[in-house]
Amino acid sequence: MTLPKLPELTALERIIELGAGSLQSRVVREVVLPGGGSFPVYVVTLGNPAPEMPAVGYFGGVHGLERIGSGVVIAYLQSLVMRLQWDSTLHRQLESVRLVFMPIVNPGGMVLGTRANPNGVDLMRNAPVEASDPVPFLVGGQRISAGLPWYRGPRNKALEIESQAVCDVVSSELLTRNFSLSVDCHSGFGSSDRIWFPYAHKRAPIANLAEMHALKDIFVRSHSHHRYTIEPQSQQYLAHGDLWDHLYLQSRLIPQTVFLPLTLEMGSWLWVKKNPRQLFSRHGIFNPLIEHRQQRVLRQHQLFLDFLSRAACGHALWLPGPEARAGHHALALQDWY
């Protein structure tokens, strides 16, 4: 059979070819479509693999409809591969950090044009985490039917293969290190770009609230004209089965490990406002359809993704020590809770 085209996958495989001497890639899963055929889930890594080095994970395409998330991650990876041909500063930076890319987590959903994977499961409602506070109906995750959005999958069933692939990569590449960051790129919430951090399943602050506030502090001080709203996801809504809540809780079981997972939620209402005809396109609700706007979105988030790699490299300079943690914690409570 002739498989549908997936331009993002073609672009990723081309980057892998271009960077063959500088990066490593592997297929961690094959996603089978209902009508037959399969698509690979790639992981691409570059930088220093030594376990004592910090790491950053970049994830995209968790929701098949939100293709711009994959685009942002792929654009950043391409930039790095091109810069490696001439940028000696980048070569020195990569001696001190490990970068991990999983740009197309849900290729089946992207091909089918669905938020969920080919089994109808929303991967961000699939983890074994139950909200301790009330969640919004359906949006917070449901087990009624795969025919409805935000389906969590059957109770007591193993994770979907795409969810398990993310967990395996995070466990092997990020949680084996004393310090790591991650960012998962999405779209579709509101009229501003937001950077979320756990929790999504309860309103209580995370144990690493001081470290998260210190990360926000160095970003704001270094990029005073940024337009992100940085906040815990619980300020917007709560949900069952959040994958990053699950992985953050797993990190807390490992002594002396700091893992700070972030979600970049690009505000797609801005694109609809500028081009109301996008409302008549399912794809257009979650992605900029006009080419120059898409190019602008791909450019504008590269600074934040690059900041994360630099923050990981220099984490020893900004992570709060025992005396400073209390102050950061107090300021974070004031800002967010």
N, C-alpha and C positions, 0 to 999 in steps of 0.2 A: 504494500500500500504506500501511497505518497503522503508523507507526514506534512502537516501545516508548517509554514515558515515561522521561525521565532527570531526576529532580527536581533534581539538582545543576546541570544545565544551565539549567533553568527559573529557579532561584535566581540563577545567575550573570547571566543575561540581564536579569533584573529589576534587579539591582544596576547593571548597565551603563546601563539606562534612568534609574535614580534619580540616577546620578552623571554624567549626560551633559555637564554644564557643567564638570566638574572632571577627568575622566579621558578617556583615549583607548582605543579597543578596535579590534581587527582580527582577522579570521579568517586564521590562517596555514596551515591545512590543512583539508581535508574528508576524514573517515574514512568509507570505504564499507563497509557491512555485507555479509556473504556473500549474504544473501537480497535485497539491494537496499536502497536508501535510504542516507542519509549523515548524519553528525553533524559539527558544526564544532569545531575546536580554536581556542579564543580566546586572545589575549594582551591583557591590560589593563595600561595604564601610567598613572602619575600622578607628579607632582613635576616637578623641573627637568630638561629633556632635554639641557641643555648638556653636552658631552662631558667637561668638566673636573670635573663633579660625580660623587661616588661613587654606587653603585647597589646595590640588593638585589633578588634574584630569588626569588620564592616559587612553588614547584611542588607539584602534587598530582595524584593520580589516575594515576600512572604504572602502577600495578598495578590492574586493574579491580576486583578483589575488595576492595581496601583503600579503600573509599569514604570512610572517616573522614578520610583525608589530604586529599581534596578539600574535605570539610566544614570542616576547620580553616582552610585557606587562604581559602575563601569567607567564613567567619565573620570573619576578620581584615579582608578587603577591605570587607565590609559595614560593619564598625565604623568604618573610615576614612571611607567615604563619608558615614555618618551624622554623624561628628564634624566633617566639613568644613562642616556647616551652622552650627556654633556655636563651634568650637575654634580660636581665633586662634593659639594656640601651634602647633598642627598645620600651619596655613597657613605659618607662618614656618619650621617644620622642612622642609616640602616644597620650600622655596626652595633647600635645600642638599642634596637627595638625589633620586634617581630610583628609583621603586618599580615593579617589573615582576611581574605576576601571570600564571601559567599554571596555573589550578587544576584543569583536566581535560585532562591530557595524553593519556589513553587512553580516550576516550568509548566506542569500540567494545567494549573489554574490560569497561567498566562496564555497558553495556547487556546484554552477553552473560553477565555474571557470571563472568568468567574473569580470572585473573592476567595472562595474555598479551593481546596485541592480537588482532584478528580473524584474523590469519594464524597465530596460535598461537605468536608470538615474544614472549619475555620481554624487555621493553625495557631492563631493567637487566642483561641479558647480551648485548646486541646490538652494543655498540661494538667497534671493532677494537683491542682490548687483550687480550693473552694473559698469563695469570698466569705469573710466573717461578718460583713455588713451587707445590707440590702443592695442588690444590683438592679439596674433598669431592665424591664421586661424585654426579652429577646436580645437586645444589644449587649447585655451583660453575659450572654452565653446561654444556650438552650439545648435540651436533648429531645425536643419534640419531634423534629424531622430534619433530615438533610435537605429537604425541599425549601426550608426556611433559612434565611441568613443567620450567621453567628452560631451554627451548629457545632457542638462540642465533640461529637462522636459518641458511640455507645459507652455506657458506664462500665468501668472496670476493664476496658480494652486497652491494649498496648497503644503507645503513641503512634500517630501516623508516621510513615517513613520519613517524610520531610521534617517533621518536628524532631524525630529521633536523630536525623542527620545534624540538625542544628545543635542538639544537646551533645552529640558525640564530638563535634568539632570544638564547641566551647569547652567541654571537659578535657579534651586532649591538648588544645592549643592555648587556652586562656587560663583555666583554673589550675593548671600545673605550675603557675608562676605566682610570685608574691604580689605582683600588681598587674592588673589588666583593665582595659576599658573596652566597651563595645558600643556600636551605634547601629540601629536597625531603621532603615529609611522607608517611610510610609507617606501616604497622602490622604486627604479627604476629611480633615477636621477643621472647620472654622475658616476665618478670614485672616489668620496670622500664622506664621511658622512657629511651632512649639518644639521644645526639647523636653521630653518627659523622662522621669526616672521612677523606679518602683517606690511604693507599691501600687498595684492596680487592684489587689483583692481586699485591701483594708486601708483605713485612713491613718493608721499609726505610722510614725516615721521609721525609716530603715535604720539599721544599726550603724551604717556608714554615712549618716547624715552629715557629720562634720566634714568628711572627705568630699562628699558631693558639693557641699557649700564652698569648700576651698577651690574645687575645680571651677565652679561657676565664677568665683571671685577672680581667678586669674584670667578667665575668658573675658569677663566684662571689663577688667582693667586694661587688657590688651586690645580689645575691640570695642571701643566706647560707642561706636555707631551701629552696632549690631541691631537686628530687628527681631530677635528671637524672644519668646516668652519661655523662661526656664522654670519648671515646676514639677512636683510629683503628679503622676497621672491621676491619682485619687482626687485631685482638685477638680477634675472634669467629670469623671464617671468611674464606677467600680465595675469589675468584671471577674467572672470565674475563669480559671484555666489559662491565665496569662503566662506565656512561655518564659518571659524575662523575670517575672516574679519567681517562677520555679527554679530557674538557673541561679538567680541571686541567692535563694534559700539554700541551694546546693553548695554554693561557695562558702556560706557561713559555717558549714560543717568541716571546712578545711582550715586548720590553724594557720594564723599569720598570712592569710590570703585576703587581699582587697580587690574586689571585682565590682566595677561601677558600670552597669548597663544603662544605656541611654536609647531613647527612641526619638528620631527626627520625624515629626508629624507636619508635613508641608500643607499649608492652608490652601486647599483647592478651590475654596469659594472665591478667592481672588481671581482665578482664571475664568471662572464662570461669570463673575461680575463684568469682566472686560470683554467677554465673548458669550453672551447669554444663549446663543445657539447651541453651546456645548451641553445644555440641559437636555437636549433631545438625543444625545449620544451617551450610552452607558459608559463608554470609554472616556468621554469628555468630562464627566462629573469628577473624575479622579486624576485627570492628566491634562496638561496644557496641549491643545490641539494645533495651535498656530506655531509654526516652526520657530520664529524668532523668540516667542515666549518660552518655548521648550529649551532653547539654547540659553536663555537668560537664567532659567531655573537650574540647569546643569552647571552653569558657572557660579551662581551665587552661593551654593552650599559647599564648594570645594574648599573655601577658607576654613570652614568649621571642621571638615573632615581632616584637613591637614593640621589644624590646631590639635586635634586629638592625638595624632602621632607625635607631635612635639611635646605635648603634655605628658605622654607616657614616657618619652625619653628623659624628661627632666622631673619625673615625679618626686624624686628625693628632695628637690628644692622647694616644693610647694605643699606636699602632704603634711597636714598638721601633726606635730608631735604631741606627746601626752599633755603638755601644758597648754598648747594652743587649741586642742580639740574642744575643750569646754566652751571657749569663746565662739568658735565656729558653730558649735551645736546650738548655742543660745541664739546666735544671729539667724541660723536657719529656721529655728522654731518661730522666730519673730517674722521672718520673710514668708514662710510657707504654711505655718500651722496656727 
